[in-house]
Amino acid sequence: MALPYELMIGLRYTRAKRRNHFISFISLISMCGIGLGVAALIVVLSVMNGFQTELRSRILAVVSHVQISGANGEMAGWESVAAQSTQQPGVLAAAPFIQAQGMLSFGPSVRGAMVRGVLPDLEDKVADFRPHMKEGSLESLAPDSFNIVLGIELARALGVFVGDKVTLIAPQGIVTPAGVVPRLKTFTVSGVFEVGMFEYDSGLALIRMEDAQRLYRMDDRVSGVRLKLADLFQAPTIVRQLAARLDVPAYISDWSRSHANFFRAVQIEKNMMFIILSLIVAVAAFNIVSTLVMAVTDKQADIAILRTLGATPRSIMAVFMVQGALIGFIGLGLGVLGGVTLALNVDVVVPFIERVLGTQLMSKEVYYISSLPSELQWRDVTTITAVSFALSLLATIYPSWRASRVNPAEALRYE
C-alpha cells in the first residue's frame, strides 16, 4: 500500500542532504538530548523505586503489616483476637506481643530501649528477624531463660557481646518502706540483629513474652496482636474490615500509617525528581523547534512548489510534524532502550564505576545500604514514554504551522 505523500516527504526531509548538514546535525543533537533525558528519567525512577522497596522491606522486618493494640494498652484473651483476625481473608498469621519502655544498664553504660516481648515461633511468621540476625537466634528466647536479643547499635552503645549480662530496669516500681524502687532484672544477651534502620537497631530489645509479663506485671495480658498479610498493599482495606469483625475494644493500625512520613517523603522525592528530569526532556524536545524552523526556512521553495501542485496547508503542516515526530521517536526509542538496560544492570554498572574511580559511592556506615537498589516498573516507563512523545509532538506544532503559512509567490520570487 502506498504511503501518504506527507509521510514520504517528511521521512525524506529527515535524511541528510548536501546543503543541510547543519540541520541534520541539530536533529542528531535533539535526538541525543531526548534519549539522554528519557534514559535518566527511567534510571532515576527505578533507583527511587528500589529505595522505596528497600525501605519498606527493612521497616517491615520489624514492624508488622497490621497491629491490633488494646484500648488501654493491654489486651486480655489475645488468642481469641488472633483467631478472629486469621479468619479474615488476606491475613496469613498472627502473633501476640508486649511492648514497653525500659532502660538497659551494663557497667557505666545506660541506654533507653523499647522492650518487646515475643513468642519466637509466632514472631517468625509476622516479622523477618531471622535473616537479619548477626549473632544468636530468636529461639534462644526460651521460657524462664531471661535471655535478651539486642539491636546491633544498642549492643555497641552498651559495649556488650553475646553472653554478657545486662540489667533491664522497668519503669514500674515496687513500693517499699524506703520508697518506690524500680524493678530490676538481669538478662543474658543471646543474640544481636541488624535490620539497617537506625531507629530499631539502636532502640529495640526482644525478650520472651512470659518474661515480659512477669517483669511488667501483666499476668496473662499482652499489649496486642501483630498480623501478616498476603498482600501488604491491602492493609488499609483489611484494617477497615477487621474493625467491623472484632468484638473487643482495640486500636488497629497498619504499616502505611505507622510510618507514613517515611513513605510520603520517598514518594514526594520521586515525584519531584520526575518533574525536574522531565524538564531535561522538555529542553531536548524543544530543540526540535529550532531544527524545524531552520528546515522550514531551508525548504520554502519546496513548500511553494508543493502548494502550487495542490498541497493544502494542512498537508504541509503534516509533512513537518512527521519530520519532528520522527526525530522525537528515534530519540525516545534510544532513551528507553538505554534507560531500561542501565536500570536492569545498576548492580553491575555502579561497582564498575566505583572500581574506576577508586571510591565507594555509598558507604554502608553512612547509608546502611552498600549497593544501589533498582526496581524497574513498566508503568513508569510507559508514563515517561507518553510524556516525552507528547512533548516532542508539541514542539512540532509552531514550526509546522509556520510552514503552512508560507506564501508560494513570495517563496518563488527570487528562485
PAVEX-483749 format. One line per 8 residues: number of its first residue (from 1); their letters; for each residue x negated, y negated, z of N, C-alpha, C. Coordinates in pm, whole numbers. Atoms other than C-alpha are relative to their C-alpha. Layout:
BEGIN
NUM = a = X/Y/Z/X/Y/Z/X/Y/Z; ... $
***
This chain:
BEGIN
1 = malpyelm = -85/119/0/0/0/0/-90/-125/0; 80/121/11/-139/-341/-98/18/-86/124; -6/87/-116/-227/-571/190/54/-136/-40; -42/138/28/-65/-915/214/-122/-86/-34; 117/77/44/-287/-1168/38/-54/-89/111; 49/81/-111/-304/-1381/356/-103/78/82; 92/-84/-76/-467/-1089/534/-129/24/-77; 120/-26/80/-706/-1013/248/-91/-122/-6 $
9 = iglrytra = 82/121/6/-820/-1375/218/-62/-31/136; 53/23/-135/-857/-1410/597/-118/91/30; 111/-94/-22/-1077/-1098/609/-121/-40/-85; 110/40/88/-1283/-1226/315/-72/-122/55; 63/119/-55/-1344/-1562/480/-86/31/123; 78/-35/-120/-1478/-1385/789/-141/45/-36; 132/-47/41/-1767/-1234/592/-87/-118/-42; 95/108/31/-2079/-1444/536/-12/-21/-150 $
17 = krrnhfis = 28/37/138/-2127/-1626/207/-129/-82/-5; 130/68/11/-2433/-1801/73/1/-140/60; 0/139/-42/-2320/-2151/162/58/-22/139; -60/22/-132/-2161/-2090/502/-61/91/107; 67/-82/-102/-2421/-1901/704/18/-60/139; -12/63/-131/-2391/-2158/982/135/32/63; -133/-33/-52/-2018/-2098/1013/4/145/48; 4/-141/-42/-2080/-1723/1029/-80/17/129 $
25 = fislismc = 78/-6/-124/-2344/-1780/1296/86/-46/119; -89/47/-107/-2093/-1979/1505/105/107/30; -96/-108/-21/-1843/-1696/1453/-62/111/83; 69/-105/-75/-2101/-1448/1582/-16/-41/147; 13/49/-137/-2165/-1665/1888/134/10/73; -133/-9/-61/-1790/-1680/1955/33/145/36; -24/-142/-28/-1764/-1300/1929/-79/44/124; 85/-41/-113/-2055/-1251/2169/49/-63/130 $
33 = giglgvaa = -49/65/-121/-1914/-1507/2413/124/68/54; -120/-71/-44/-1575/-1334/2423/-36/137/55; 41/-133/-46/-1743/-995/2456/-63/-4/138; 65/11/-130/-1963/-1107/2746/101/-35/109; -100/37/-99/-1670/-1272/2923/90/115/38; -87/-114/-26/-1446/-968/2888/-75/108/78; 79/-101/-72/-1724/-731/2997/-23/-41/145; 20/48/-138/-1798/-948/3302/126/14/83 $
41 = livvlsvm = -127/-13/-71/-1430/-954/3396/26/144/40; -26/-141/-29/-1398/-576/3373/-92/51/110; 96/-49/-99/-1714/-509/3573/27/-59/138; -23/64/-130/-1640/-764/3847/127/52/65; -124/-51/-59/-1282/-649/3896/-14/146/41; 23/-140/-39/-1397/-286/3902/-78/7/130; 76/3/-125/-1651/-370/4172/89/-46/116; -92/45/-105/-1383/-560/4368/96/113/39 $
49 = ngfqtelr = -84/-115/-31/-1157/-255/4340/-76/102/82; 81/-93/-76/-1442/-40/4464/-18/-43/144; 12/51/-137/-1499/-266/4765/131/16/77; -129/-12/-66/-1127/-264/4841/25/145/43; -18/-142/-33/-1115/117/4829/-95/42/112; 98/-34/-103/-1433/145/5035/41/-56/135; -46/63/-124/-1299/-97/5295/118/76/57; -118/-72/-47/-970/88/5312/-38/136/57 $
57 = srilavvs = 37/-133/-47/-1135/429/5349/-73/-7/134; 73/11/-126/-1364/306/5628/94/-38/114; -97/37/-105/-1077/144/5819/87/119/35; -90/-113/-26/-854/449/5777/-73/120/55; 72/-105/-71/-1133/670/5907/25/-9/149; -22/23/-143/-1047/520/6247/147/-30/28; -139/43/-20/-700/369/6206/91/92/-79; -94/-89/68/-407/594/6121/86/-78/-99 $
65 = hvqisgan = -89/64/97/-165/526/5837/117/-70/71; -111/55/-76/120/468/6083/-25/26/148; 17/-15/-144/109/410/6460/132/-32/71; -121/18/-80/405/454/6695/-44/-18/144; 42/31/-137/344/289/7032/120/-13/91; -107/15/-98/552/299/7348/38/-145/19; -49/137/-12/766/-7/7407/-71/-77/109; 68/67/-111/589/-84/7735/-147/43/10 $
73 = gemagwes = 139/-44/1/250/53/7632/-18/146/37; 7/-141/-37/333/406/7748/118/73/-62; -105/-81/62/535/687/7593/4/137/67; -20/-133/-58/676/995/7763/61/91/-105; -55/-95/95/758/1309/7569/-48/-22/-142; 54/26/132/526/1246/7278/25/115/-97; -24/-115/87/590/1600/7149/129/-19/-81; -126/22/70/949/1503/7062/-16/-106/-109 $
81 = vaaqstqq = 23/104/100/838/1186/6884/-81/55/-118; 81/-59/107/574/1381/6688/84/93/-86; -84/-92/76/831/1645/6589/97/-76/-90; -91/79/82/1081/1384/6469/-74/-69/-115; 77/70/103/810/1200/6278/-41/92/-113; 45/-93/104/678/1505/6095/115/54/-84; -116/-39/80/1033/1583/5978/30/-103/-109; -19/104/100/1024/1258/5782/-78/35/-127 $
89 = pgvlaaap = 74/-28/124/936/1325/5414/-115/-98/-20; 117/84/22/590/1196/5336/-97/-3/116; 88/-4/-117/447/1248/5687/-67/137/6; 74/-126/1/173/1512/5692/-35/50/139; 46/-44/-132/55/1517/6054/22/-110/103; -16/95/-111/95/1352/6394/-93/40/112; 91/-27/-112/-139/1320/6690/21/-105/108; -15/97/-109/-99/1160/7035/-131/-71/28 $
97 = fiqaqgml = 122/70/-38/-343/904/7168/28/-86/123; -4/97/-110/-417/693/7471/-103/-107/-31; 91/109/32/-571/353/7417/0/-99/116; 13/90/-115/-702/135/7697/-137/-67/-4; 125/71/-11/-974/-112/7778/-88/66/106; 93/-54/-98/-1283/-4/7964/-134/-70/-12; 135/56/2/-1639/-103/8046/-97/114/21; 100/-106/-7/-1936/124/7988/-130/-58/56 $
105 = sfgpsvrg = 123/45/-66/-2248/97/8202/-105/110/-9; 113/-92/2/-2589/258/8155/-123/-79/41; 111/78/-52/-2870/128/8369/39/-147/11; -33/144/-7/-2880/-252/8334/96/-45/-110; -83/38/115/-2671/-246/8014/147/25/30; -144/-11/-19/-2297/-308/8030/69/-52/-126; -72/39/121/-2061/-323/7733/149/32/15; -143/-26/5/-1685/-357/7697/32/87/-121 $
113 = amvrgvlp = -34/-90/109/-1513/-100/7479/149/30/2; -135/-52/11/-1178/21/7354/-11/152/16; 8/-143/-30/-1136/368/7504/124/67/-57; -111/-73/60/-923/612/7307/-5/146/43; -12/-140/-37/-808/942/7449/67/78/-112; -50/-75/115/-753/1204/7179/-3/150/29; 9/-145/7/-689/1573/7120/-76/32/-129; 85/-14/121/-973/1669/6879/67/76/-114 $
121 = dledkvad = -60/-80/107/-778/1935/6689/105/-80/-77; -103/80/65/-488/1698/6618/-57/-128/-60; 59/125/49/-705/1389/6574/-63/20/-138; 60/-29/129/-885/1557/6283/102/-6/-113; -103/-1/103/-552/1569/6099/48/-140/-38; -49/136/27/-481/1194/6119/-113/-100/-22; 115/90/17/-832/1040/6111/-116/78/-61; 113/-63/68/-1163/1111/5937/-131/-22/75 $
129 = frphmkeg = 123/16/-77/-1415/1105/6218/-105/105/-37; 94/-110/22/-1569/1439/6124/-111/-35/-99; 110/29/94/-1760/1323/5810/-88/-117/43; 78/117/-44/-1883/1014/5999/-78/27/129; 75/-31/-122/-2036/1195/6296/-149/6/-31; 145/-2/15/-2409/1124/6321/-65/106/88; 48/-102/-93/-2466/1347/6622/120/57/74; -108/-62/-75/-2246/1593/6806/126/17/-84 $
137 = sleslapd = -126/-21/69/-1882/1656/6720/115/-32/94; -118/26/-83/-1529/1581/6839/37/121/84; -32/-121/-76/-1497/1944/6953/-66/2/136; 66/4/-131/-1732/1856/7239/90/-64/106; -93/60/-96/-1439/1668/7398/96/107/52; -79/-109/-56/-1319/1975/7586/72/-49/126; -72/40/-122/-1066/1957/7874/-91/4/123; 75/10/-126/-1221/1850/8206/-151/-2/-19 $
145 = sfnivlgi = 145/7/24/-1561/1814/8038/-54/-139/30; 39/140/-18/-1565/1436/8078/-118/-37/-91; 95/42/103/-1762/1400/7759/55/-123/-72; -40/121/70/-1754/1082/7550/-77/-11/-131; 60/23/132/-1823/1003/7183/1/-149/-26; 13/145/14/-1950/651/7109/-27/-39/-145; 42/58/127/-1979/431/6803/-149/-27/4; 146/6/4/-2337/403/6686/-54/-134/53 $
153 = elaralgv = 47/130/-48/-2370/29/6757/21/-13/150; -24/1/-145/-2219/74/7102/-107/81/71; 106/-82/-59/-2468/351/7175/-134/-73/-2; 126/75/7/-2755/131/7057/-2/-113/101; -5/111/-96/-2638/-161/7269/-23/49/142; 19/-55/-134/-2627/61/7576/-137/68/14; 128/-69/-2/-2952/236/7481/13/145/42; -23/-139/-41/-2805/585/7522/-15/93/-119 $
161 = fvgdkvtl = 8/-106/100/-2855/911/7335/90/115/45; -82/-116/-35/-2664/1236/7325/-63/72/120; 48/-64/-123/-2693/1399/7667/-12/-96/116; 7/98/-109/-2721/1074/7862/136/-14/67; -123/20/-76/-2463/994/8129/27/-150/15; -42/140/-13/-2271/665/8122/116/-8/99; -109/22/-95/-2031/518/8374/110/-79/-68; -115/68/57/-1684/426/8250/80/-65/112 $
169 = iapqgivt = -72/77/-103/-1516/154/8454/137/-37/-56; -136/30/43/-1137/134/8420/51/-124/72; -49/122/-65/-958/-196/8490/98/27/114; -90/-33/-109/-701/-20/8709/-82/32/125; 80/-18/-121/-839/-44/9060/69/88/104; -48/-78/-114/-798/158/9380/4/-93/120; -14/85/-119/-665/-26/9685/-60/74/120; 66/-56/-119/-888/40/9988/2/-106/109 $
177 = pagvvprl = 8/100/-108/-926/-125/10328/-97/-112/-31; 99/103/35/-1220/-312/10177/46/-87/-116; -51/76/114/-1008/-442/9890/21/90/-121; -22/-76/123/-944/-338/9531/-134/39/-61; 125/-53/55/-1221/-116/9397/31/57/-138; -27/-54/134/-1238/-43/9021/-24/151/-4; 15/-145/16/-1204/318/8913/-123/27/-87; 124/-34/69/-1536/467/8804/-1/150/-29 $
185 = ktftvsgv = 17/-141/32/-1610/794/8629/-121/15/-91; 120/-26/79/-1932/934/8488/35/94/-117; -22/-81/121/-1913/1067/8131/-135/33/-64; 120/-42/73/-2173/1256/7928/17/-29/-149; -5/30/143/-2246/1127/7580/-21/129/-79; 7/-127/74/-2172/1422/7349/2/-21/-151; -3/23/143/-2157/1254/7011/-9/-148/-34; 10/138/50/-2217/940/6803/55/0/-142 $
193 = fevgmfey = -56/11/134/-2019/831/6498/-35/-136/-61; 24/125/74/-2072/564/6231/96/-6/-119; -97/14/110/-1780/458/6011/-35/-116/-92; 40/110/86/-1952/149/5872/79/-127/20; -73/122/-36/-1715/-106/6028/-48/-43/138; 63/43/-124/-1889/-309/6298/100/-5/115; -104/11/-104/-1561/-362/6485/16/130/76; -20/-131/-64/-1533/11/6554/-132/61/46 $
201 = dsglalir = 129/-56/-38/-1899/112/6559/-53/-63/128; 53/68/-118/-1965/-142/6835/100/-7/115; -97/21/-106/-1646/-122/7036/96/114/25; -93/-111/-17/-1481/222/7023/-70/119/66; 50/-119/-68/-1533/518/7256/114/102/6; -100/-107/0/-1349/853/7234/-24/94/117; 7/-99/-108/-1272/1079/7528/118/96/-16; -110/-95/4/-1044/1377/7585/126/-64/58 $
209 = medaqrly = -124/64/-41/-678/1282/7625/33/30/147; -29/-33/-140/-638/1468/7954/-90/-78/96; 91/79/-83/-945/1290/8092/48/-145/7; -51/137/2/-797/955/7984/125/-12/88; -120/3/-84/-465/1041/8151/-36/-3/148; 42/-3/-140/-644/1118/8474/-67/-131/41; 72/123/-34/-868/811/8463/93/-120/10; -89/116/4/-591/568/8377/135/26/68 $
217 = rmddrvsg = -119/-33/-80/-328/740/8596/128/-6/-84; -117/-1/88/-85/807/8314/79/130/9; -69/-129/-15/22/1156/8429/6/70/-136; -13/-69/129/163/1324/8115/41/-97/-111; -39/99/99/233/999/7931/-119/-34/-91; 103/43/96/44/865/7627/34/-143/-44; -26/134/54/12/529/7454/89/5/-123; -81/-11/120/173/654/7136/-42/118/-85 $
225 = vrlkladl = 26/-109/96/153/879/6830/-48/-63/-130; 57/46/127/-54/832/6515/39/99/-110; -49/-83/110/67/961/6177/-90/-13/-122; 69/2/130/-100/1055/5850/105/28/-107; -99/-9/106/98/1014/5527/-60/62/-126; 45/-57/127/81/1190/5193/-43/-111/-95; 33/114/84/74/851/5017/-9/-122/91; 19/110/-95/-73/570/5226/69/-128/-46 $
233 = fqaptivr = -65/122/50/85/307/4998/150/1/25; -141/-8/-37/430/430/5105/22/-31/147; -9/24/-144/355/333/5466/111/-97/38; -108/92/-40/587/26/5481/139/60/-14; -131/-63/20/879/226/5341/27/104/107; -18/-105/-100/824/518/5578/19/-60/139; -18/66/-130/796/280/5874/146/-39/19; -141/39/-10/1143/145/5799/90/122/21 $
241 = qlaarldv = -80/-121/-15/1281/498/5768/-17/61/139; 24/-53/-134/1118/609/6094/71/-83/106; -68/86/-97/1262/309/6277/146/39/16; -140/-43/-9/1610/438/6193/13/142/53; -8/-141/-41/1524/802/6273/-28/20/149; 43/-25/-138/1351/776/6613/106/-44/99; -100/30/-104/1573/780/6922/-64/-48/129; 68/55/-117/1317/628/7160/-43/-142/-31 $
249 = payisdws = 49/136/25/1221/262/7205/-150/2/-28; 142/-2/37/890/209/7030/-29/-109/-102; 49/91/103/684/-28/6818/-66/85/-108; 56/-76/113/597/106/6472/-71/-97/-93; 77/85/93/324/-46/6257/-78/90/-95; 78/-76/97/133/66/5950/-134/-70/-24; 137/49/20/-225/15/5833/-4/-134/-73; 3/125/77/-137/-268/5594/33/-120/88 $
257 = rshanffr = -32/110/-91/-1/-478/5882/-110/-18/104; 99/12/-106/-261/-398/6144/-131/-60/-49; 123/59/56/-544/-506/5909/35/-82/-124; -46/77/117/-354/-739/5678/-104/-102/-44; 96/106/37/-626/-1009/5691/-113/54/-86; 107/-58/80/-894/-775/5555/44/13/-145; -44/-31/135/-693/-664/5256/50/-124/-73; -44/124/64/-542/-1008/5192/-122/-79/-49 $
265 = avqieknm = 121/72/40/-891/-1159/5183/-61/61/-126; 56/-66/118/-1014/-899/4934/87/-26/-123; -90/22/112/-705/-942/4715/-9/-144/-51; 13/140/41/-735/-1322/4716/-131/-21/-74; 130/14/66/-1103/-1296/4628/5/61/-140; -12/-64/132/-1019/-1057/4343/76/-90/-97; -79/89/86/-754/-1294/4208/-79/-123/-42; 79/118/32/-988/-1592/4228/-111/33/-99 $
273 = mfiilsli = 104/-40/95/-1266/-1403/4050/59/20/-139; -66/-17/130/-1019/-1313/3775/23/-135/-66; -26/134/56/-923/-1679/3731/-129/-66/-46; 127/66/33/-1283/-1804/3738/-64/61/-125; 63/-64/115/-1414/-1545/3494/86/-11/-125; -86/23/117/-1110/-1596/3269/-37/-131/-69; 43/127/60/-1243/-1950/3218/-116/22/-95; 110/-32/92/-1555/-1797/3063/55/50/-132 $
281 = vavaafni = -64/-51/122/-1337/-1607/2819/68/-113/-75; -69/112/63/-1137/-1924/2756/-98/-88/-77; 101/82/68/-1451/-2123/2672/-47/69/-128; 45/-74/119/-1569/-1849/2436/111/4/-105; -111/-6/95/-1222/-1822/2281/18/-132/-72; -19/131/64/-1202/-2194/2218/-119/-41/-85; 104/19/102/-1534/-2176/2034/55/34/-138; -64/-34/127/-1312/-2024/1768/58/-125/-65 $
289 = vstlvmav = -56/124/53/-1155/-2369/1733/-103/-70/-89; 104/68/79/-1484/-2525/1618/-36/81/-123; 31/-84/116/-1553/-2227/1392/103/-20/-111; -106/11/100/-1217/-2255/1220/10/-143/-56; -4/138/51/-1229/-2635/1196/-106/-18/-109; 104/9/103/-1559/-2608/1009/37/82/-122; -42/-84/113/-1417/-2326/797/106/-71/-84; -104/73/72/-1114/-2538/708/-62/-112/-85 $
297 = tdkqadia = 67/108/73/-1338/-2830/608/-75/56/-121; 79/-62/107/-1556/-2596/402/89/57/-111; -86/-70/96/-1260/-2429/232/114/-88/-52; -109/86/44/-1050/-2735/142/33/19/-148; -26/-21/143/-1092/-2677/-230/74/131/-21; -68/-129/10/-989/-2312/-189/146/-12/43; -137/19/-50/-686/-2420/12/85/-72/-105; -73/75/101/-585/-2668/-258/36/88/-118 $
305 = ilrtlgat = -28/-90/112/-613/-2405/-530/112/98/36; -105/-92/-45/-404/-2162/-327/135/-70/2; -126/74/-4/-142/-2433/-277/56/-21/-141; -47/22/138/-128/-2507/-649/48/130/-64; -44/-130/52/-84/-2134/-714/130/47/65; -129/-34/-59/226/-2133/-494/-3/42/145; 9/-37/-142/96/-2056/-142/71/-105/85; -73/91/-90/316/-2206/128/-91/-42/116 $
313 = prsimavf = 79/40/-117/179/-2400/428/-6/112/105; 1/-110/-97/282/-2103/644/-102/107/-39; 98/-99/46/70/-1869/428/-143/-47/26; 134/55/-26/-232/-2099/454/-32/10/149; 19/-10/-145/-184/-2110/829/-31/145/40; 21/-142/-31/-168/-1728/838/-141/45/-37; 135/-37/43/-498/-1700/647/-102/-29/109; 100/39/-99/-695/-1888/910/30/60/138 $
321 = mvqgalig = -30/-71/-125/-509/-1730/1200/-54/143/-4; 59/-133/16/-617/-1392/1060/-151/-5/25; 145/13/-19/-977/-1513/1047/-35/-17/148; 28/21/-143/-969/-1640/1408/35/121/84; -40/-118/-76/-781/-1335/1536/-101/113/-17; 100/-105/23/-1039/-1106/1375/-126/-25/83; 116/34/-84/-1322/-1291/1549/28/40/146; -35/-34/-137/-1141/-1255/1882/13/150/21 $
329 = figlglgv = -20/-144/-14/-1052/-889/1818/-133/75/6; 132/-66/0/-1410/-787/1737/-72/-26/133; 64/32/-127/-1547/-973/2040/67/72/116; -74/-69/-105/-1273/-825/2258/-33/149/3; 35/-143/6/-1349/-473/2136/-139/28/57; 135/-17/-54/-1720/-514/2210/-3/-18/152; -3/26/-143/-1644/-658/2553/63/113/78; -65/-112/-69/-1403/-379/2651/-91/122/2 $
337 = lggvtlal = 91/-115/8/-1647/-112/2532/-117/-16/97; 113/22/-90/-1941/-267/2715/40/-6/146; -44/11/-138/-1744/-351/3029/38/133/61; -42/-131/-51/-1589/-6/3066/-122/90/21; 122/-82/-13/-1925/163/3004/-81/-40/123; 78/47/-115/-2100/-54/3261/72/27/131; -76/-24/-123/-1820/-22/3519/-5/146/41; 5/-143/-31/-1833/357/3494/-140/47/38 $
345 = nvdvvvpf = 139/-40/-27/-2213/359/3535/-71/-99/91; 62/95/-93/-2271/94/3803/-97/71/93; 87/-73/-92/-2422/362/4028/-134/37/-63; 127/-26/69/-2693/417/3764/-71/-131/-33; 59/127/44/-2746/60/3644/-60/-77/116; 49/79/-114/-2784/-104/3988/-131/57/56; 131/-52/-45/-3058/137/4113/-112/-28/-99; 102/31/101/-3241/81/3782/-47/-145/15 $
353 = iervlgtq = 36/141/-18/-3228/-298/3831/-82/-17/128; 75/11/-126/-3347/-255/4192/-143/49/-17; 137/-51/23/-3645/-47/4074/-81/-99/-83; 72/95/85/-3734/-301/3805/-40/-124/79; 27/121/-77/-3709/-597/4044/-77/28/128; 71/-34/-122/-3865/-409/4334/65/-51/127; -73/48/-116/-3593/-516/4576/131/75/13; -129/-64/-24/-3271/-387/4730/108/-108/1 $
361 = lmskevyy = -104/103/13/-2967/-587/4624/95/0/118; -93/-10/-112/-2751/-461/4910/-66/81/110; 65/-66/-112/-2930/-384/5233/105/65/89; -95/-71/-85/-2750/-122/5440/9/-61/138; -2/61/-133/-2850/-302/5759/92/-122/4; -84/120/5/-2651/-607/5643/143/34/-41; -131/-23/59/-2364/-471/5435/63/133/40; -48/-133/-36/-2328/-115/5571/35/85/-122 $
369 = isslpsel = -25/-74/124/-2289/-11/5207/-127/-8/-82; 129/2/68/-2612/92/5038/13/6/-152; -21/-5/144/-2461/140/4691/120/-86/-38; -107/88/45/-2239/-88/4486/118/86/-47; -114/-83/40/-1892/71/4466/68/-57/-123; -71/44/120/-1695/57/4142/117/95/-24; -119/-79/30/-1344/174/4060/73/-66/-117; -62/55/120/-1221/116/3706/149/32/1 $
377 = qwrdvtti = -145/-17/9/-845/61/3686/45/-47/-137; -40/32/137/-699/72/3337/105/-110/-4; -96/111/-4/-425/-166/3445/-72/-134/-10; 79/123/9/-692/-434/3494/-54/-19/-142; 53/10/136/-846/-352/3155/109/-47/-96; -111/41/86/-505/-387/2989/32/-148/18; -29/141/-27/-441/-722/3160/-107/-90/-61; 110/80/54/-785/-856/3065/8/-5/-153 $
385 = tavsfals = -10/-5/145/-739/-742/2705/113/-89/-51; -115/80/44/-395/-903/2675/-27/-149/16; 28/143/-24/-506/-1235/2830/-105/-51/-99; 107/44/90/-822/-1254/2620/49/-12/-144; -50/7/138/-643/-1176/2294/98/-116/-16; -92/114/5/-374/-1431/2377/-76/-131/-9; 82/121/8/-642/-1697/2435/-62/-15/-140; 58/6/134/-803/-1605/2103/103/-46/-103 $
393 = llatiyps = -106/42/92/-473/-1641/1918/36/-147/21; -33/140/-30/-401/-1968/2096/-102/-95/-61; 106/86/54/-735/-2105/1980/10/-17/-151; -8/9/147/-644/-2043/1615/112/-94/-47; -121/73/43/-323/-2250/1614/-33/-136/-60; 27/135/50/-462/-2603/1575/-78/-2/-131; 71/2/128/-725/-2533/1304/88/53/-115; -86/-56/106/-471/-2322/1111/106/-102/-41 $
401 = wrasrvnp = -100/104/31/-215/-2600/1137/-63/-110/-85; 70/101/81/-472/-2849/1002/-19/48/-143; 19/-55/135/-541/-2615/712/130/-7/-80; -128/3/71/-171/-2600/629/40/-141/-41; -34/139/30/-159/-2983/617/-91/-63/-105; 93/53/102/-436/-3020/355/80/-37/-125; -66/48/121/-317/-3226/58/-80/47/-122; 76/-53/114/-415/-3044/-267/-60/-108/-89 $
409 = aealrye = 51/108/88/-453/-3367/-465/-124/-65/60; 115/63/-67/-688/-3522/-208/-118/96/-1; 109/-97/-11/-891/-3199/-174/-69/19/-136; 58/-27/132/-942/-3164/-552/-45/-127/-72; 30/127/68/-1006/-3534/-630/-143/-3/-49; 141/12/36/-1385/-3502/-633/-60/132/-43; 53/-131/44/-1414/-3139/-744/-24/0/-151 $
***
